[in-house]
Amino acid sequence: MRRIASAVAMATLLAAGPASAFDAAGVEIIGLHLGMPETEVVARLAQQGYAPTRTEDAIAANTMDGSVQVALSADRGVTEIRYVFANRGVGALWKIREAVMIRFGAPNQANPPTWCLAVGQDGVCPGSQASLTYLPEALTLLLRVETGGPP
C-alpha cells in the first residue's frame, strides 16, 4: 500500500509533460510556483492534506513522499521551493532521477542537472533567471529565483 501511495504522489508531483522551451518560472511543484503569495501556499498545502508550519520567512510541510520547504520574500512571494524526496527502498535514487528527467527533458546544464530559459556563455544557468535543479545525492528538486530576478 505504501508503494502505491508513493507512486501516486510521484505521479502527482511530476504530472505535466515536458515543455519544449523550458522556463522554470512556470514550473509547479505540488501546485506551488514562484511568486505565489503566502496565503495561497498555505491554502494549497492544506487542500492536499498537508499541515504547513510557518517561520519568519518560510513554510514547510511533510508530504506523502518527502518534504517541501518554501522560502518567501515579503514583496515577491515564493522565491524558492525545495522538495526533498524520502529515500524509500532500493533503487529510489535511480527511479526519482528517471522521473525527473522524463518530466523535464534534457537539462540545460549537466552538473548538477539544471533547467533554465537560457544558459550563459559559460554553459551555466545564470542566477538572475528562474532555474530548476535536481540534486541527486540529496534527492532534492530545487526551484528558485534570486530575489532580485523575475518570479
C-alpha positions, 0 to 999 in steps of 0.5 A, a space after each residue: 500500500 505504501 508503494 502505491 501511495 508513493 507512486 501516486 504522489 510521484 505521479 502527482 508531483 511530476 504530472 505535466 509533460 515536458 515543455 519544449 522551451 523550458 522556463 522554470 518560472 512556470 514550473 509547479 511543484 505540488 501546485 506551488 510556483 514562484 511568486 505565489 503569495 503566502 496565503 495561497 501556499 498555505 491554502 494549497 498545502 492544506 487542500 492536499 492534506 498537508 499541515 504547513 508550519 510557518 517561520 519568519 520567512 518560510 513554510 514547510 510541510 511533510 508530504 506523502 513522499 518527502 518534504 517541501 520547504 518554501 522560502 518567501 520574500 515579503 514583496 515577491 512571494 515564493 522565491 524558492 521551493 525545495 522538495 526533498 524526496 524520502 529515500 524509500 527502498 532500493 533503487 529510489 535514487 535511480 527511479 526519482 532521477 528517471 522521473 525527473 528527467 522524463 518530466 523535464 527533458 534534457 537539462 540545460 546544464 549537466 552538473 548538477 542537472 539544471 533547467 533554465 530559459 537560457 544558459 550563459 556563455 559559460 554553459 551555466 544557468 545564470 542566477 538572475 533567471 528562474 532555474 530548476 535543479 535536481 540534486 541527486 545525492 540529496 534527492 532534492 528538486 530545487 526551484 528558485 529565483 534570486 530575489 532580485 530576478 523575475 518570479 
